Amino acid sequence: MTTRTEADGGGTMTLRVVLPGIPPSVNHMYRRFTYQGRTMDVITRHAKAWMEQAAWAARQAALESGWSLVPKGQKVVVKLWFWWPNRTRRDTHNALKALLDAWQGVLYEDDYWALPRVMDFGVDRDNPRIEAELEVMEEAV
């Protein structure tokens, strides 16, 4: 995991985070159970473990760079590059739920204010990962 925070000429802060591995898709994030006539979705162990790892990586990046928790009402642009482990067809948007939820309370207070932008994707068999750049928008809503 690598991190960098920098200010451009206008004073905008950007946090760069590289996460090893790929999150589970929404399709594989939950298991559905029915108990006494009630149906509930429960997060899988694999998804929970990945989200905890992503949260810890984000905490470390924030500490190393001086990134402050972005409060509710302040939008954060999250640019994302996905590097898959193979050529299996995947939908980048299915990976957003686990990632954005994992960073809630770590990089921003509420993922409602996170604006994900998938920039590109590719294959890197030796180093599958997600590269992200977060930038706080100047104006609060």
Long-range contacts (C-beta under 8 A, 24 or more apart in sequence): 1-57, 1-60, 1-61, 3-60, 3-61, 3-64, 3-65, 4-65, 5-65, 5-66, 5-67, 12-135, 12-136, 12-138, 13-67, 13-135, 13-136, 14-133, 14-134, 14-135, 15-61, 15-62, 15-65, 15-67, 15-107, 15-133, 15-134, 15-135, 16-61, 16-131, 16-132, 16-133, 16-134, 17-57, 17-58, 17-61, 17-131, 17-132, 17-133, 17-134, 18-129, 18-130, 18-131, 18-132, 19-53, 19-54, 19-57, 19-99, 19-129, 19-130, 19-131, 19-132, 20-127, 20-128, 20-129, 21-50, 21-53, 21-128, 21-129, 22-82, 22-84, 22-85, 22-90, 22-95, 22-128, 22-129, 22-130, 23-47, 23-50, 23-51, 23-54, 23-95, 23-98, 23-99, 23-102, 23-130, 24-50, 24-95, 24-98, 25-90, 25-91, 25-94, 25-95, 26-94, 26-97, 26-98, 27-94, 29-97, 29-98, 47-98, 50-98, 50-102, 51-98, 51-101, 51-102, 52-102, 54-98, 54-99, 54-102, 54-103, 55-102, 55-103, 55-105, 55-106, 58-102, 58-103, 58-106, 58-107, 59-106, 62-106, 62-107, 67-107, 67-134, 69-105, 69-106, 69-107, 69-108, 69-109, 70-107, 70-108, 70-109, 70-113, 70-136, 71-109, 72-109, 72-110, 72-112, 72-113, 73-113, 73-140, 73-141, 74-108, 74-113, 74-136, 74-137, 74-140, 74-141, 75-113, 75-114, 75-115, 75-136, 75-137, 75-140, 75-141, 76-107, 76-108, 76-113, 76-114, 76-115, 76-134, 76-135, 76-136, 76-137, 77-115, 77-117, 77-134, 77-135, 77-136, 77-137, 78-114, 78-115, 78-116, 78-117, 78-132, 78-133, 78-134, 79-117, 79-119, 79-132, 79-133, 79-134, 79-135, 80-116, 80-117, 80-118, 80-119, 80-130, 80-131, 80-132, 81-119, 81-120, 81-121, 81-122, 81-130, 81-131, 81-132, 82-118, 82-120, 82-121, 82-122, 82-130, 83-121, 83-122, 83-123, 83-124, 83-127, 83-128, 83-129, 83-130, 83-131, 84-121, 84-122, 84-123, 84-124, 84-128, 85-123, 85-124, 85-125, 85-128, 86-123, 86-125, 87-123, 90-121, 92-118, 92-121, 93-118, 95-130, 99-130, 99-132, 107-134
